[in-house]
Amino acid sequence: MGTPCDIQLFAKTQAQAKQVADSAIADIARLEARYSRYRPDSFLSAINRVAASGGSIEVDPETAGLLDYALTCYQQSEGLFDISSGLLRKAWRFDTGKLPEEQTIAELLAHIGWQHVRWHKPILTFTVPGMELDFGGIVKEYAVDRAAALCAAQGIRHGVVNLGGDIKIIGPRADGTPWRIGIRHPRQHDALLDTLSLHQGALASSGDYERCVMIDGIRYGHILNPKTGWPVRHLAAVSVVSEFCVIGGSAATIAMLKEDQGPAWLAALGLPHYWFDVEGNAGGPLLAG
């Protein structure tokens, strides 16, 4: 997954814990191999080869489920959560220290937008050549939920799955106490905004923690608005608690994309959350004190 991951399980024996953990890790590896855009042999790469030429492809039930969820996120975010927007990474090279040319962004935007996709299960059709899909905003959180469910199905009642800060709880710790989970500060390395105590559920976060560039004192992060092609500039980090990690993750990302409307959108959503903006203001029902 390209990020630090860990699984902590309470089991009757070390052998049982290892067996269960190994099965969860194998499924995570399966999902990475299937949906990685970095692997030419992945199914996502096969989809994108069709997208590049503007054709159609039949997908399996698991991929169909991910596409259904992506469509729901697109609709509920008014087009801001768009899995066809990964093309913008070709303009935003955060290792160069330079802003992209407006013309480059404009050329990419012509090939971005779910409105150019026809999805009639199980057939996915791209009406505009040169498109590309990226499940990066969904699959890691989906993998967390699946790993936790696999562990629970094999008798684990106490544990936690953590894939790069996207977390799913499998019941409290063995002694009944909650898991304590830190929320990273988006501006201070190794500092925490807050620490949560969770007995169950999932926590997912979105923010400009890592991939960013500073130019003329302005921070440009990797969360890009698919309508403008430019990074969001209002919220620095959002964390959301939900029953499922995939829901918390997409909600956090949508809030980031909604910029100054993000906090109100989160409040209306009704899930426990925490936000921190670029001015240093913080809010949400998870806020300590």
C-alpha positions in Angstrom: 0.0 0.0 0.0 3.0 2.3 0.0 2.5 3.3 3.6 3.3 1.9 7.1 0.7 -0.8 8.0 0.1 -2.9 11.1 -2.5 -5.4 12.4 -2.8 -6.1 16.1 -4.8 -9.1 17.2 -5.7 -10.7 20.5 -6.0 -14.5 20.1 -5.7 -17.6 22.2 -2.4 -18.6 20.8 0.3 -16.8 18.8 -0.1 -19.4 16.0 -3.8 -18.5 15.7 -3.0 -14.8 15.6 -0.4 -15.4 12.9 -2.7 -17.5 10.8 -5.5 -15.0 10.9 -3.2 -12.1 10.3 -1.6 -13.9 7.3 -5.0 -14.4 5.7 -5.8 -10.7 6.2 -2.5 -9.6 4.8 -2.9 -11.9 1.8 -6.2 -10.2 1.0 -4.7 -6.8 1.3 -2.0 -7.9 -1.1 -4.6 -9.2 -3.5 -6.4 -5.9 -3.6 -3.2 -4.0 -4.1 -2.2 -6.3 -7.0 -5.7 -5.9 -8.5 -6.2 -2.2 -8.2 -2.7 -0.6 -8.2 -2.2 1.9 -11.0 1.6 1.2 -10.7 1.3 -2.4 -11.8 0.9 -3.0 -15.6 -0.6 -6.4 -14.8 -3.4 -5.1 -12.5 -7.0 -5.1 -13.5 -7.1 -1.3 -13.0 -4.3 -1.0 -15.6 -6.4 -3.2 -18.0 -9.3 -0.8 -17.4 -7.1 2.2 -18.0 -5.8 0.8 -21.3 -9.4 0.7 -22.5 -10.1 4.1 -21.1 -7.1 5.5 -23.0 -8.6 4.4 -26.3 -12.2 5.2 -25.4 -13.7 1.7 -25.3 -15.8 -0.6 -23.1 -14.8 -3.3 -20.6 -16.8 -5.9 -18.6 -15.9 -5.9 -14.8 -16.3 -8.4 -12.1 -18.7 -8.0 -9.1 -16.1 -6.7 -6.7 -15.0 -4.0 -9.1 -18.7 -3.2 -9.9 -19.2 -2.6 -6.2 -16.3 -0.2 -6.0 -17.6 1.6 -9.1 -21.1 1.8 -7.6 -19.6 3.4 -4.4 -17.5 5.8 -6.5 -20.6 6.9 -8.3 -22.4 7.5 -5.0 -19.5 9.6 -3.8 -19.5 11.5 -7.0 -23.2 12.3 -6.7 -23.2 13.2 -3.0 -20.2 15.4 -3.5 -21.7 17.2 -6.5 -19.0 16.0 -8.7 -16.0 16.8 -6.4 -15.2 13.2 -5.5 -14.3 11.9 -9.0 -12.1 8.8 -9.5 -11.3 10.0 -13.1 -9.3 12.9 -11.7 -6.1 11.0 -11.1 -4.8 12.3 -14.5 -4.0 15.6 -12.7 -1.0 14.0 -11.1 0.6 14.4 -14.6 0.5 18.2 -14.0 1.2 18.3 -10.3 4.8 16.9 -9.8 5.4 17.8 -6.2 9.1 16.9 -6.5 9.8 19.7 -9.0 9.1 22.7 -6.9 7.2 24.3 -9.7 3.6 25.1 -10.5 2.1 23.4 -13.6 1.2 25.5 -16.6 -2.5 26.4 -16.9 -2.5 25.0 -20.4 -1.4 21.6 -19.1 -4.2 21.6 -16.5 -6.7 22.6 -19.1 -5.7 19.8 -21.5 -6.0 17.2 -18.7 -9.4 18.6 -17.5 -10.8 17.8 -21.0 -10.3 14.1 -20.2 -11.6 14.2 -16.6 -15.2 13.8 -15.4 -17.5 10.9 -14.5 -20.0 12.5 -16.9 -17.8 11.1 -19.7 -18.3 7.5 -18.3 -21.3 5.2 -19.0 -21.7 2.6 -16.2 -24.3 0.0 -16.9 -23.3 -2.9 -14.7 -21.2 -4.9 -15.6 -20.1 -2.8 -18.7 -18.0 0.2 -18.2 -17.7 2.6 -21.2 -15.5 5.6 -21.7 -16.9 8.1 -24.2 -13.8 10.3 -24.3 -10.4 8.8 -25.2 -7.5 9.6 -22.9 -9.3 9.0 -19.6 -8.1 7.1 -16.6 -9.5 5.8 -13.3 -7.8 5.7 -9.9 -9.3 3.8 -7.0 -6.7 5.3 -4.6 -9.4 7.2 -2.6 -11.4 4.0 -2.0 -9.4 0.8 -2.1 -7.1 1.2 0.9 -10.1 1.9 3.2 -12.0 -1.0 1.5 -9.0 -3.2 2.2 -9.1 -2.1 5.9 -12.8 -3.1 6.2 -12.2 -6.4 4.5 -9.2 -7.3 6.6 -11.1 -6.6 9.8 -14.1 -8.6 8.6 -11.8 -11.6 7.7 -10.3 -11.5 11.2 -13.6 -11.3 12.9 -14.9 -14.2 10.8 -12.0 -16.3 12.0 -12.9 -15.8 15.7 -11.0 -12.6 16.5 -12.9 -10.4 18.9 -10.3 -7.9 19.9 -8.0 -6.2 17.5 -7.2 -3.3 15.1 -6.3 -3.0 11.5 -4.2 0.1 10.5 -3.2 0.8 6.9 -1.5 4.1 6.9 -3.7 5.7 9.4 -7.0 4.3 8.1 -8.2 2.2 10.9 -10.9 -0.4 11.7 -11.5 -1.6 15.3 -12.4 -5.3 15.9 -13.9 -4.8 19.3 -12.1 -3.3 22.3 -8.8 -4.5 23.7 -8.9 -7.8 25.5 -9.3 -6.2 28.9 -12.3 -4.2 27.7 -10.5 -0.9 27.4 -10.7 1.2 24.2 -8.0 1.6 21.6 -6.3 5.0 21.8 -5.7 6.4 18.4 -3.7 9.6 17.7 -4.7 12.1 15.0 -1.6 13.5 13.3 -1.0 17.2 13.2 -0.9 18.3 9.5 1.7 20.9 10.1 3.9 19.6 13.0 5.8 16.4 12.2 5.3 13.7 14.9 2.8 15.9 16.8 -0.8 14.9 17.4 -3.9 17.1 17.1 -5.8 14.8 19.5 -6.1 11.3 20.8 -9.3 9.3 20.5 -10.6 6.4 22.5 -12.5 3.9 20.4 -14.2 0.6 21.4 -15.5 -0.1 17.9 -15.9 1.5 14.4 -13.4 3.0 12.1 -11.4 6.1 11.7 -10.1 7.6 8.4 -8.4 10.8 7.7 -7.6 13.1 4.7 -5.2 15.9 4.5 -2.1 17.5 3.0 0.2 15.7 5.3 2.9 14.4 2.9 2.7 15.3 -0.8 2.9 19.0 -1.1 5.0 21.8 -2.4 5.8 25.3 -1.0 6.0 28.1 -3.6 6.3 31.7 -2.6 5.1 30.9 0.9 2.0 29.1 -0.3 1.4 25.4 0.4 0.0 23.4 -2.5 -1.2 19.9 -1.4 -2.1 16.7 -3.3 -5.9 16.9 -2.9 -7.0 18.3 -6.2 -10.3 19.8 -7.2 -11.4 17.8 -10.4 -13.3 20.8 -11.7 -10.5 23.4 -11.5 -7.4 21.1 -11.5 -5.9 23.0 -8.5 -5.3 21.9 -4.9 -7.8 22.7 -2.1 -6.7 25.5 0.1 -9.1 25.7 3.1 -8.9 22.6 5.2 -5.6 21.1 6.1 -6.9 17.8 7.7 -10.2 16.0 8.3 -10.8 12.8 10.4 -14.1 11.0 10.4 -15.3 8.1 12.6 -17.8 5.7 11.0 -18.9 2.1 11.1 -16.8 1.4 8.0 -13.5 2.8 7.1 -14.4 3.3 3.4 -17.3 5.6 4.5 -15.1 7.6 6.9 -12.4 8.0 4.2 -14.6 9.2 1.4 -16.4 11.6 3.8 -13.1 13.1 5.0 -12.0 13.6 1.4 -15.3 15.1 0.3 -15.1 17.6 3.2 -11.5 18.6 2.1 -12.8 19.1 -1.5 -15.7 21.2 -0.3 -13.2 23.7 1.2 -14.9 26.4 3.3 -18.2 24.5 3.1 -16.6 21.3 4.4 -17.3 21.8 8.1 -21.0 22.5 7.6 -21.2 19.5 5.2 -19.6 17.3 7.9 -22.0 18.6 10.6 -25.0 17.8 8.4 -23.6 14.4 7.7 -23.9 13.6 11.3 -20.8 11.4 11.7 -18.2 12.1 14.5 -15.4 14.2 13.0 -12.6 16.6 13.5 -11.3 19.3 11.1 -8.3 21.6 11.1 -8.0 24.4 8.6 -4.9 26.2 7.1 -5.3 29.1 9.5 -4.9 26.8 12.5 -8.6 26.7 13.5 -10.1 23.4 14.6 -13.6 22.1 15.2 -16.0 19.1 15.2 -17.6 17.0 17.9 -14.4 14.9 18.3 -12.5 18.0 19.5 -11.2 17.5 23.0 -12.5 19.7 25.7 
